[in-house]
Amino acid sequence: MLHIGCHLSSSKGFLAMGREALSLGADTFQFFTRNPRGNRAKDLDPADAQALSDLLRREHFAPVIAHASYTMNLCGADPQARAFARETLADDLRRMEALPGQLYNFHPGSHVGQGPATGAALIAQALNAVLRPEQTTTVLLETMAGKGSEVGGRFEELRRILDQVELPDKLGICLDTCHVSDAGYDLIHDLDGVLTEFDRLIGLERLKAVHLNDSMNPPGSHKDRHARIGEGSIGLDALSRIVRHPILRALPFCLETPNDLTGYAREIALLRELAER
């Protein structure tokens, strides 16, 4: 069975997101922990979080994904900004424990001229300061398109972070299809080769979720512009092979395509149909 959902607004609360996901035919979803372009987070309602946890269990959802703010940069050049990002990460992970056993995804960050090795070291330092043995949340490093000074555009860069983290069992990877294609990995013609390279450098056991997106730009463009399913350079055939692949098909897939809810429902139904062919 394909586990698939989309990005939903958290403004109406946890339980409302779960009900909205069900109405779209989804059995997972993603939401921002706070303003995606800022730092404010809504007050946590423990009763609402418990109601969602009950719904996820009752309806047999795959793990849901909380997404960090885009502004959280653990490897920037400004020490004060890094400290604030670390505090934001710690606060998000404390709040995530109200939804036990879910996933928390973040963009590794931009090294802004310090170099990818320094960037990886700073990200690992922040994770070592925040991760706790007792936490139930798995933290995901997202694969990136390699735009500018982004860390994570190559699998080797994610491996470098993992190697420096003291609690690696709390970490996983979210593979974004648009990002990986834009970074230059050939998902279209050599999906097995990409997965073999991922396994060699990181380990497929670390792959915990997939952001399923088409791309507005050609492979290797390092642009990071998402397109609707089948309307971009990756194409419907390649994306259907991804959702059917035996290594991937049990993972939670989340759409981040430029859509309204009606469009998401249409894509979810299409991908469920393709996964069964």
ChimeraX commands (.cxc) that place a marker at each C-alpha (Angstrom):
marker #1 position 0.00,0.00,0.00 radius 0.5
marker #1 position 1.26,3.46,-0.89 radius 0.5
marker #1 position 1.51,5.81,2.10 radius 0.5
marker #1 position 1.03,9.27,0.67 radius 0.5
marker #1 position -0.04,12.74,1.76 radius 0.5
marker #1 position 0.72,16.40,1.21 radius 0.5
marker #1 position 1.72,19.55,3.03 radius 0.5
marker #1 position -1.13,20.99,5.11 radius 0.5
marker #1 position -1.59,24.24,7.01 radius 0.5
marker #1 position -1.34,23.84,10.77 radius 0.5
marker #1 position -3.33,27.03,11.44 radius 0.5
marker #1 position -6.51,25.08,12.32 radius 0.5
marker #1 position -4.76,22.72,14.72 radius 0.5
marker #1 position -3.49,19.15,14.83 radius 0.5
marker #1 position -6.74,17.20,14.72 radius 0.5
marker #1 position -8.08,19.36,11.90 radius 0.5
marker #1 position -5.00,18.48,9.83 radius 0.5
marker #1 position -5.57,14.78,10.39 radius 0.5
marker #1 position -9.21,15.04,9.34 radius 0.5
marker #1 position -8.26,17.12,6.31 radius 0.5
marker #1 position -5.69,14.52,5.27 radius 0.5
marker #1 position -8.34,11.80,5.44 radius 0.5
marker #1 position -10.69,13.89,3.29 radius 0.5
marker #1 position -7.96,14.05,0.61 radius 0.5
marker #1 position -7.39,10.29,0.61 radius 0.5
marker #1 position -4.08,10.68,2.47 radius 0.5
marker #1 position -2.61,8.54,5.23 radius 0.5
marker #1 position 0.26,10.86,6.15 radius 0.5
marker #1 position 0.90,14.61,5.88 radius 0.5
marker #1 position 3.45,17.30,6.56 radius 0.5
marker #1 position 3.12,20.60,8.44 radius 0.5
marker #1 position 5.36,23.48,9.48 radius 0.5
marker #1 position 6.23,23.64,13.17 radius 0.5
marker #1 position 6.16,27.46,12.99 radius 0.5
marker #1 position 6.04,30.28,10.45 radius 0.5
marker #1 position 8.07,28.89,7.51 radius 0.5
marker #1 position 9.69,32.28,6.82 radius 0.5
marker #1 position 9.90,33.37,10.46 radius 0.5
marker #1 position 10.29,32.07,13.97 radius 0.5
marker #1 position 6.91,32.30,15.68 radius 0.5
marker #1 position 5.23,29.10,16.83 radius 0.5
marker #1 position 1.65,28.66,17.99 radius 0.5
marker #1 position 1.04,27.68,21.59 radius 0.5
marker #1 position 0.88,23.90,21.92 radius 0.5
marker #1 position -2.51,22.40,22.82 radius 0.5
marker #1 position -1.77,19.02,24.49 radius 0.5
marker #1 position -5.39,17.85,24.14 radius 0.5
marker #1 position -5.36,18.62,20.40 radius 0.5
marker #1 position -2.04,16.78,20.00 radius 0.5
marker #1 position -3.44,13.75,21.84 radius 0.5
marker #1 position -6.56,13.79,19.65 radius 0.5
marker #1 position -4.37,13.70,16.53 radius 0.5
marker #1 position -2.23,10.89,17.98 radius 0.5
marker #1 position -5.41,8.88,18.59 radius 0.5
marker #1 position -6.60,9.54,15.03 radius 0.5
marker #1 position -3.25,8.55,13.49 radius 0.5
marker #1 position -3.32,5.26,15.38 radius 0.5
marker #1 position -7.00,4.55,14.69 radius 0.5
marker #1 position -6.72,5.27,10.95 radius 0.5
marker #1 position -3.37,3.48,10.55 radius 0.5
marker #1 position -1.45,6.51,9.31 radius 0.5
marker #1 position 2.19,6.30,8.33 radius 0.5
marker #1 position 4.42,8.64,10.37 radius 0.5
marker #1 position 3.65,12.31,9.76 radius 0.5
marker #1 position 6.37,14.88,9.07 radius 0.5
marker #1 position 6.90,18.15,10.89 radius 0.5
marker #1 position 8.99,20.57,8.82 radius 0.5
marker #1 position 11.29,23.15,10.37 radius 0.5
marker #1 position 11.21,26.80,9.39 radius 0.5
marker #1 position 13.21,27.62,6.26 radius 0.5
marker #1 position 15.01,30.35,8.21 radius 0.5
marker #1 position 16.59,27.88,10.66 radius 0.5
marker #1 position 20.25,27.73,9.61 radius 0.5
marker #1 position 22.42,25.69,11.97 radius 0.5
marker #1 position 25.61,26.36,9.99 radius 0.5
marker #1 position 25.50,30.07,9.20 radius 0.5
marker #1 position 28.49,32.33,9.71 radius 0.5
marker #1 position 26.94,34.42,12.52 radius 0.5
marker #1 position 27.38,32.71,15.93 radius 0.5
marker #1 position 24.32,34.46,17.38 radius 0.5
marker #1 position 22.14,33.34,14.47 radius 0.5
marker #1 position 23.43,29.78,14.88 radius 0.5
marker #1 position 22.61,29.87,18.61 radius 0.5
marker #1 position 19.10,31.07,17.86 radius 0.5
marker #1 position 18.66,28.31,15.26 radius 0.5
marker #1 position 19.81,25.75,17.81 radius 0.5
marker #1 position 17.28,27.06,20.34 radius 0.5
marker #1 position 14.55,26.83,17.69 radius 0.5
marker #1 position 15.51,23.23,16.95 radius 0.5
marker #1 position 15.46,22.34,20.65 radius 0.5
marker #1 position 12.05,23.97,21.11 radius 0.5
marker #1 position 10.61,22.17,18.07 radius 0.5
marker #1 position 11.83,18.80,19.32 radius 0.5
marker #1 position 10.41,19.41,22.80 radius 0.5
marker #1 position 7.05,20.21,21.22 radius 0.5
marker #1 position 7.20,17.17,18.93 radius 0.5
marker #1 position 7.13,14.86,21.93 radius 0.5
marker #1 position 3.42,15.73,22.23 radius 0.5
marker #1 position 3.09,13.63,19.03 radius 0.5
marker #1 position 5.26,10.62,19.93 radius 0.5
marker #1 position 7.00,8.62,17.25 radius 0.5
marker #1 position 6.75,11.06,14.34 radius 0.5
marker #1 position 9.32,12.64,11.99 radius 0.5
marker #1 position 10.94,16.09,12.05 radius 0.5
marker #1 position 12.54,17.28,8.81 radius 0.5
marker #1 position 14.89,20.22,8.26 radius 0.5
marker #1 position 17.05,21.70,5.52 radius 0.5
marker #1 position 20.64,21.22,6.74 radius 0.5
marker #1 position 21.47,24.87,6.04 radius 0.5
marker #1 position 23.86,27.09,4.09 radius 0.5
marker #1 position 27.53,27.42,5.03 radius 0.5
marker #1 position 27.70,30.92,3.44 radius 0.5
marker #1 position 31.30,30.68,2.35 radius 0.5
marker #1 position 32.71,28.65,5.23 radius 0.5
marker #1 position 32.84,25.47,3.13 radius 0.5
marker #1 position 30.75,22.29,3.25 radius 0.5
marker #1 position 33.07,20.56,5.75 radius 0.5
marker #1 position 32.72,23.42,8.23 radius 0.5
marker #1 position 28.99,23.53,7.55 radius 0.5
marker #1 position 28.62,19.82,8.31 radius 0.5
marker #1 position 30.63,20.17,11.52 radius 0.5
marker #1 position 28.46,23.07,12.73 radius 0.5
marker #1 position 25.24,21.17,11.96 radius 0.5
marker #1 position 26.54,18.13,13.86 radius 0.5
marker #1 position 27.52,20.33,16.82 radius 0.5
marker #1 position 24.00,21.73,17.00 radius 0.5
marker #1 position 22.45,18.26,16.80 radius 0.5
marker #1 position 24.78,16.98,19.52 radius 0.5
marker #1 position 23.65,19.83,21.77 radius 0.5
marker #1 position 19.96,19.12,21.24 radius 0.5
marker #1 position 19.32,15.41,20.58 radius 0.5
marker #1 position 18.32,13.37,23.63 radius 0.5
marker #1 position 18.41,9.58,24.13 radius 0.5
marker #1 position 14.82,9.53,25.38 radius 0.5
marker #1 position 13.24,11.43,22.46 radius 0.5
marker #1 position 10.79,9.51,20.27 radius 0.5
marker #1 position 11.06,11.84,17.26 radius 0.5
marker #1 position 13.33,10.88,14.37 radius 0.5
marker #1 position 15.12,13.92,12.93 radius 0.5
marker #1 position 15.52,13.94,9.15 radius 0.5
marker #1 position 18.18,15.69,7.11 radius 0.5
marker #1 position 16.69,16.64,3.76 radius 0.5
marker #1 position 18.54,16.10,0.49 radius 0.5
marker #1 position 19.08,19.47,-1.17 radius 0.5
marker #1 position 19.47,20.79,-4.72 radius 0.5
marker #1 position 22.97,22.21,-4.12 radius 0.5
marker #1 position 21.84,25.78,-4.69 radius 0.5
marker #1 position 24.45,28.35,-3.65 radius 0.5
marker #1 position 26.17,27.29,-0.45 radius 0.5
marker #1 position 23.55,24.72,0.62 radius 0.5
marker #1 position 24.83,21.74,2.57 radius 0.5
marker #1 position 23.27,18.44,1.51 radius 0.5
marker #1 position 23.35,18.66,-2.27 radius 0.5
marker #1 position 25.58,15.57,-2.32 radius 0.5
marker #1 position 25.05,12.38,-0.36 radius 0.5
marker #1 position 28.65,12.66,0.87 radius 0.5
marker #1 position 27.78,15.87,2.71 radius 0.5
marker #1 position 24.92,14.21,4.58 radius 0.5
marker #1 position 27.23,11.30,5.47 radius 0.5
marker #1 position 29.72,13.80,6.89 radius 0.5
marker #1 position 27.05,15.12,9.26 radius 0.5
marker #1 position 25.95,11.64,10.31 radius 0.5
marker #1 position 29.52,10.64,11.08 radius 0.5
marker #1 position 29.86,13.47,13.61 radius 0.5
marker #1 position 26.57,13.02,15.47 radius 0.5
marker #1 position 26.76,11.27,18.84 radius 0.5
marker #1 position 23.22,9.81,18.70 radius 0.5
marker #1 position 22.99,8.71,15.04 radius 0.5
marker #1 position 20.06,6.40,15.79 radius 0.5
marker #1 position 17.91,9.55,16.20 radius 0.5
marker #1 position 18.65,10.64,12.61 radius 0.5
marker #1 position 17.38,9.71,9.18 radius 0.5
marker #1 position 17.15,11.15,5.67 radius 0.5
marker #1 position 14.23,12.59,3.69 radius 0.5
marker #1 position 14.86,12.25,-0.04 radius 0.5
marker #1 position 13.31,15.07,-2.07 radius 0.5
marker #1 position 12.91,14.01,-5.70 radius 0.5
marker #1 position 13.03,17.56,-7.09 radius 0.5
marker #1 position 16.13,18.39,-5.05 radius 0.5
marker #1 position 17.94,15.16,-5.91 radius 0.5
marker #1 position 17.26,15.58,-9.61 radius 0.5
marker #1 position 18.27,19.25,-9.53 radius 0.5
marker #1 position 21.45,18.21,-7.70 radius 0.5
marker #1 position 22.39,16.02,-10.67 radius 0.5
marker #1 position 21.34,12.51,-9.62 radius 0.5
marker #1 position 19.68,10.65,-12.51 radius 0.5
marker #1 position 16.30,9.60,-11.12 radius 0.5
marker #1 position 14.85,9.48,-14.63 radius 0.5
marker #1 position 17.14,6.89,-16.25 radius 0.5
marker #1 position 19.00,5.28,-13.33 radius 0.5
marker #1 position 16.86,5.14,-10.18 radius 0.5
marker #1 position 18.53,1.90,-9.08 radius 0.5
marker #1 position 21.94,3.51,-9.51 radius 0.5
marker #1 position 20.92,6.49,-7.37 radius 0.5
marker #1 position 19.65,4.19,-4.63 radius 0.5
marker #1 position 22.81,2.09,-4.81 radius 0.5
marker #1 position 24.90,5.25,-4.38 radius 0.5
marker #1 position 22.71,6.34,-1.47 radius 0.5
marker #1 position 23.12,2.94,0.14 radius 0.5
marker #1 position 26.90,2.98,-0.32 radius 0.5
marker #1 position 27.36,6.42,1.19 radius 0.5
marker #1 position 24.55,6.66,3.75 radius 0.5
marker #1 position 22.71,3.34,4.05 radius 0.5
marker #1 position 19.15,2.69,2.88 radius 0.5
marker #1 position 18.12,1.98,6.48 radius 0.5
marker #1 position 18.50,5.72,7.08 radius 0.5
marker #1 position 15.93,6.63,4.41 radius 0.5
marker #1 position 12.74,7.40,6.34 radius 0.5
marker #1 position 10.59,9.55,4.02 radius 0.5
marker #1 position 10.29,10.91,0.48 radius 0.5
marker #1 position 9.21,14.36,-0.68 radius 0.5
marker #1 position 7.61,13.48,-4.01 radius 0.5
marker #1 position 7.87,16.47,-6.34 radius 0.5
marker #1 position 8.41,17.08,-10.03 radius 0.5
marker #1 position 10.93,19.78,-11.02 radius 0.5
marker #1 position 10.53,22.92,-13.09 radius 0.5
marker #1 position 14.17,22.72,-14.10 radius 0.5
marker #1 position 16.36,20.11,-15.85 radius 0.5
marker #1 position 18.50,17.66,-13.89 radius 0.5
marker #1 position 21.67,19.20,-12.53 radius 0.5
marker #1 position 20.30,22.75,-12.61 radius 0.5
marker #1 position 20.73,23.35,-8.83 radius 0.5
marker #1 position 17.59,25.52,-8.89 radius 0.5
marker #1 position 15.04,23.93,-6.48 radius 0.5
marker #1 position 11.71,24.82,-8.14 radius 0.5
marker #1 position 8.98,22.25,-7.55 radius 0.5
marker #1 position 6.42,21.31,-10.22 radius 0.5
marker #1 position 3.17,19.37,-10.14 radius 0.5
marker #1 position 3.39,15.63,-10.66 radius 0.5
marker #1 position 3.95,14.87,-14.35 radius 0.5
marker #1 position 4.31,18.53,-15.33 radius 0.5
marker #1 position 8.06,18.90,-14.87 radius 0.5
marker #1 position 11.38,17.57,-16.09 radius 0.5
marker #1 position 11.29,14.38,-14.02 radius 0.5
marker #1 position 7.97,13.30,-15.50 radius 0.5
marker #1 position 5.18,10.94,-14.59 radius 0.5
marker #1 position 6.91,7.75,-15.75 radius 0.5
marker #1 position 9.93,8.29,-13.51 radius 0.5
marker #1 position 7.83,9.35,-10.52 radius 0.5
marker #1 position 5.58,6.31,-10.93 radius 0.5
marker #1 position 8.67,4.07,-10.88 radius 0.5
marker #1 position 9.68,5.74,-7.61 radius 0.5
marker #1 position 6.37,5.03,-5.83 radius 0.5
marker #1 position 6.41,1.44,-7.12 radius 0.5
marker #1 position 10.03,0.72,-6.26 radius 0.5
marker #1 position 10.28,-2.15,-3.72 radius 0.5
marker #1 position 12.90,-0.31,-1.65 radius 0.5
marker #1 position 10.79,2.86,-1.42 radius 0.5
marker #1 position 7.13,1.88,-1.54 radius 0.5
marker #1 position 6.75,1.30,2.22 radius 0.5
marker #1 position 8.01,4.80,3.10 radius 0.5
marker #1 position 5.75,7.82,3.73 radius 0.5
marker #1 position 5.59,9.98,0.58 radius 0.5
marker #1 position 4.68,13.64,0.92 radius 0.5
marker #1 position 3.73,15.98,-1.92 radius 0.5
marker #1 position 5.11,19.52,-1.85 radius 0.5
marker #1 position 3.82,20.41,-5.30 radius 0.5
marker #1 position 2.35,23.87,-6.09 radius 0.5
marker #1 position -1.28,22.89,-5.50 radius 0.5
marker #1 position -4.49,23.70,-3.69 radius 0.5
marker #1 position -6.28,20.95,-1.75 radius 0.5
marker #1 position -8.26,19.84,-4.80 radius 0.5
marker #1 position -5.02,19.46,-6.73 radius 0.5
marker #1 position -3.45,17.47,-3.92 radius 0.5
marker #1 position -6.45,15.11,-3.79 radius 0.5
marker #1 position -6.14,14.57,-7.55 radius 0.5
marker #1 position -2.40,13.82,-7.31 radius 0.5
marker #1 position -2.87,11.47,-4.35 radius 0.5
marker #1 position -5.51,9.50,-6.25 radius 0.5
marker #1 position -3.33,9.38,-9.39 radius 0.5
marker #1 position -0.28,8.14,-7.51 radius 0.5
marker #1 position -2.27,5.49,-5.64 radius 0.5
marker #1 position -3.50,4.22,-9.00 radius 0.5
marker #1 position 0.01,4.22,-10.48 radius 0.5
marker #1 position 1.46,2.44,-7.44 radius 0.5
marker #1 position -0.87,-0.50,-8.00 radius 0.5
marker #1 position -0.08,-1.03,-11.68 radius 0.5
marker link #1:1,2 radius 0.2
marker link #1:2,3 radius 0.2
marker link #1:3,4 radius 0.2
marker link #1:4,5 radius 0.2
marker link #1:5,6 radius 0.2
marker link #1:6,7 radius 0.2
marker link #1:7,8 radius 0.2
marker link #1:8,9 radius 0.2
marker link #1:9,10 radius 0.2
marker link #1:10,11 radius 0.2
marker link #1:11,12 radius 0.2
marker link #1:12,13 radius 0.2
marker link #1:13,14 radius 0.2
marker link #1:14,15 radius 0.2
marker link #1:15,16 radius 0.2
marker link #1:16,17 radius 0.2
marker link #1:17,18 radius 0.2
marker link #1:18,19 radius 0.2
marker link #1:19,20 radius 0.2
marker link #1:20,21 radius 0.2
marker link #1:21,22 radius 0.2
marker link #1:22,23 radius 0.2
marker link #1:23,24 radius 0.2
marker link #1:24,25 radius 0.2
marker link #1:25,26 radius 0.2
marker link #1:26,27 radius 0.2
marker link #1:27,28 radius 0.2
marker link #1:28,29 radius 0.2
marker link #1:29,30 radius 0.2
marker link #1:30,31 radius 0.2
marker link #1:31,32 radius 0.2
marker link #1:32,33 radius 0.2
marker link #1:33,34 radius 0.2
marker link #1:34,35 radius 0.2
marker link #1:35,36 radius 0.2
marker link #1:36,37 radius 0.2
marker link #1:37,38 radius 0.2
marker link #1:38,39 radius 0.2
marker link #1:39,40 radius 0.2
marker link #1:40,41 radius 0.2
marker link #1:41,42 radius 0.2
marker link #1:42,43 radius 0.2
marker link #1:43,44 radius 0.2
marker link #1:44,45 radius 0.2
marker link #1:45,46 radius 0.2
marker link #1:46,47 radius 0.2
marker link #1:47,48 radius 0.2
marker link #1:48,49 radius 0.2
marker link #1:49,50 radius 0.2
marker link #1:50,51 radius 0.2
marker link #1:51,52 radius 0.2
marker link #1:52,53 radius 0.2
marker link #1:53,54 radius 0.2
marker link #1:54,55 radius 0.2
marker link #1:55,56 radius 0.2
marker link #1:56,57 radius 0.2
marker link #1:57,58 radius 0.2
marker link #1:58,59 radius 0.2
marker link #1:59,60 radius 0.2
marker link #1:60,61 radius 0.2
marker link #1:61,62 radius 0.2
marker link #1:62,63 radius 0.2
marker link #1:63,64 radius 0.2
marker link #1:64,65 radius 0.2
marker link #1:65,66 radius 0.2
marker link #1:66,67 radius 0.2
marker link #1:67,68 radius 0.2
marker link #1:68,69 radius 0.2
marker link #1:69,70 radius 0.2
marker link #1:70,71 radius 0.2
marker link #1:71,72 radius 0.2
marker link #1:72,73 radius 0.2
marker link #1:73,74 radius 0.2
marker link #1:74,75 radius 0.2
marker link #1:75,76 radius 0.2
marker link #1:76,77 radius 0.2
marker link #1:77,78 radius 0.2
marker link #1:78,79 radius 0.2
marker link #1:79,80 radius 0.2
marker link #1:80,81 radius 0.2
marker link #1:81,82 radius 0.2
marker link #1:82,83 radius 0.2
marker link #1:83,84 radius 0.2
marker link #1:84,85 radius 0.2
marker link #1:85,86 radius 0.2
marker link #1:86,87 radius 0.2
marker link #1:87,88 radius 0.2
marker link #1:88,89 radius 0.2
marker link #1:89,90 radius 0.2
marker link #1:90,91 radius 0.2
marker link #1:91,92 radius 0.2
marker link #1:92,93 radius 0.2
marker link #1:93,94 radius 0.2
marker link #1:94,95 radius 0.2
marker link #1:95,96 radius 0.2
marker link #1:96,97 radius 0.2
marker link #1:97,98 radius 0.2
marker link #1:98,99 radius 0.2
marker link #1:99,100 radius 0.2
marker link #1:100,101 radius 0.2
marker link #1:101,102 radius 0.2
marker link #1:102,103 radius 0.2
marker link #1:103,104 radius 0.2
marker link #1:104,105 radius 0.2
marker link #1:105,106 radius 0.2
marker link #1:106,107 radius 0.2
marker link #1:107,108 radius 0.2
marker link #1:108,109 radius 0.2
marker link #1:109,110 radius 0.2
marker link #1:110,111 radius 0.2
marker link #1:111,112 radius 0.2
marker link #1:112,113 radius 0.2
marker link #1:113,114 radius 0.2
marker link #1:114,115 radius 0.2
marker link #1:115,116 radius 0.2
marker link #1:116,117 radius 0.2
marker link #1:117,118 radius 0.2
marker link #1:118,119 radius 0.2
marker link #1:119,120 radius 0.2
marker link #1:120,121 radius 0.2
marker link #1:121,122 radius 0.2
marker link #1:122,123 radius 0.2
marker link #1:123,124 radius 0.2
marker link #1:124,125 radius 0.2
marker link #1:125,126 radius 0.2
marker link #1:126,127 radius 0.2
marker link #1:127,128 radius 0.2
marker link #1:128,129 radius 0.2
marker link #1:129,130 radius 0.2
marker link #1:130,131 radius 0.2
marker link #1:131,132 radius 0.2
marker link #1:132,133 radius 0.2
marker link #1:133,134 radius 0.2
marker link #1:134,135 radius 0.2
marker link #1:135,136 radius 0.2
marker link #1:136,137 radius 0.2
marker link #1:137,138 radius 0.2
marker link #1:138,139 radius 0.2
marker link #1:139,140 radius 0.2
marker link #1:140,141 radius 0.2
marker link #1:141,142 radius 0.2
marker link #1:142,143 radius 0.2
marker link #1:143,144 radius 0.2
marker link #1:144,145 radius 0.2
marker link #1:145,146 radius 0.2
marker link #1:146,147 radius 0.2
marker link #1:147,148 radius 0.2
marker link #1:148,149 radius 0.2
marker link #1:149,150 radius 0.2
marker link #1:150,151 radius 0.2
marker link #1:151,152 radius 0.2
marker link #1:152,153 radius 0.2
marker link #1:153,154 radius 0.2
marker link #1:154,155 radius 0.2
marker link #1:155,156 radius 0.2
marker link #1:156,157 radius 0.2
marker link #1:157,158 radius 0.2
marker link #1:158,159 radius 0.2
marker link #1:159,160 radius 0.2
marker link #1:160,161 radius 0.2
marker link #1:161,162 radius 0.2
marker link #1:162,163 radius 0.2
marker link #1:163,164 radius 0.2
marker link #1:164,165 radius 0.2
marker link #1:165,166 radius 0.2
marker link #1:166,167 radius 0.2
marker link #1:167,168 radius 0.2
marker link #1:168,169 radius 0.2
marker link #1:169,170 radius 0.2
marker link #1:170,171 radius 0.2
marker link #1:171,172 radius 0.2
marker link #1:172,173 radius 0.2
marker link #1:173,174 radius 0.2
marker link #1:174,175 radius 0.2
marker link #1:175,176 radius 0.2
marker link #1:176,177 radius 0.2
marker link #1:177,178 radius 0.2
marker link #1:178,179 radius 0.2
marker link #1:179,180 radius 0.2
marker link #1:180,181 radius 0.2
marker link #1:181,182 radius 0.2
marker link #1:182,183 radius 0.2
marker link #1:183,184 radius 0.2
marker link #1:184,185 radius 0.2
marker link #1:185,186 radius 0.2
marker link #1:186,187 radius 0.2
marker link #1:187,188 radius 0.2
marker link #1:188,189 radius 0.2
marker link #1:189,190 radius 0.2
marker link #1:190,191 radius 0.2
marker link #1:191,192 radius 0.2
marker link #1:192,193 radius 0.2
marker link #1:193,194 radius 0.2
marker link #1:194,195 radius 0.2
marker link #1:195,196 radius 0.2
marker link #1:196,197 radius 0.2
marker link #1:197,198 radius 0.2
marker link #1:198,199 radius 0.2
marker link #1:199,200 radius 0.2
marker link #1:200,201 radius 0.2
marker link #1:201,202 radius 0.2
marker link #1:202,203 radius 0.2
marker link #1:203,204 radius 0.2
marker link #1:204,205 radius 0.2
marker link #1:205,206 radius 0.2
marker link #1:206,207 radius 0.2
marker link #1:207,208 radius 0.2
marker link #1:208,209 radius 0.2
marker link #1:209,210 radius 0.2
marker link #1:210,211 radius 0.2
marker link #1:211,212 radius 0.2
marker link #1:212,213 radius 0.2
marker link #1:213,214 radius 0.2
marker link #1:214,215 radius 0.2
marker link #1:215,216 radius 0.2
marker link #1:216,217 radius 0.2
marker link #1:217,218 radius 0.2
marker link #1:218,219 radius 0.2
marker link #1:219,220 radius 0.2
marker link #1:220,221 radius 0.2
marker link #1:221,222 radius 0.2
marker link #1:222,223 radius 0.2
marker link #1:223,224 radius 0.2
marker link #1:224,225 radius 0.2
marker link #1:225,226 radius 0.2
marker link #1:226,227 radius 0.2
marker link #1:227,228 radius 0.2
marker link #1:228,229 radius 0.2
marker link #1:229,230 radius 0.2
marker link #1:230,231 radius 0.2
marker link #1:231,232 radius 0.2
marker link #1:232,233 radius 0.2
marker link #1:233,234 radius 0.2
marker link #1:234,235 radius 0.2
marker link #1:235,236 radius 0.2
marker link #1:236,237 radius 0.2
marker link #1:237,238 radius 0.2
marker link #1:238,239 radius 0.2
marker link #1:239,240 radius 0.2
marker link #1:240,241 radius 0.2
marker link #1:241,242 radius 0.2
marker link #1:242,243 radius 0.2
marker link #1:243,244 radius 0.2
marker link #1:244,245 radius 0.2
marker link #1:245,246 radius 0.2
marker link #1:246,247 radius 0.2
marker link #1:247,248 radius 0.2
marker link #1:248,249 radius 0.2
marker link #1:249,250 radius 0.2
marker link #1:250,251 radius 0.2
marker link #1:251,252 radius 0.2
marker link #1:252,253 radius 0.2
marker link #1:253,254 radius 0.2
marker link #1:254,255 radius 0.2
marker link #1:255,256 radius 0.2
marker link #1:256,257 radius 0.2
marker link #1:257,258 radius 0.2
marker link #1:258,259 radius 0.2
marker link #1:259,260 radius 0.2
marker link #1:260,261 radius 0.2
marker link #1:261,262 radius 0.2
marker link #1:262,263 radius 0.2
marker link #1:263,264 radius 0.2
marker link #1:264,265 radius 0.2
marker link #1:265,266 radius 0.2
marker link #1:266,267 radius 0.2
marker link #1:267,268 radius 0.2
marker link #1:268,269 radius 0.2
marker link #1:269,270 radius 0.2
marker link #1:270,271 radius 0.2
marker link #1:271,272 radius 0.2
marker link #1:272,273 radius 0.2
marker link #1:273,274 radius 0.2
marker link #1:274,275 radius 0.2
marker link #1:275,276 radius 0.2
marker link #1:276,277 radius 0.2
view
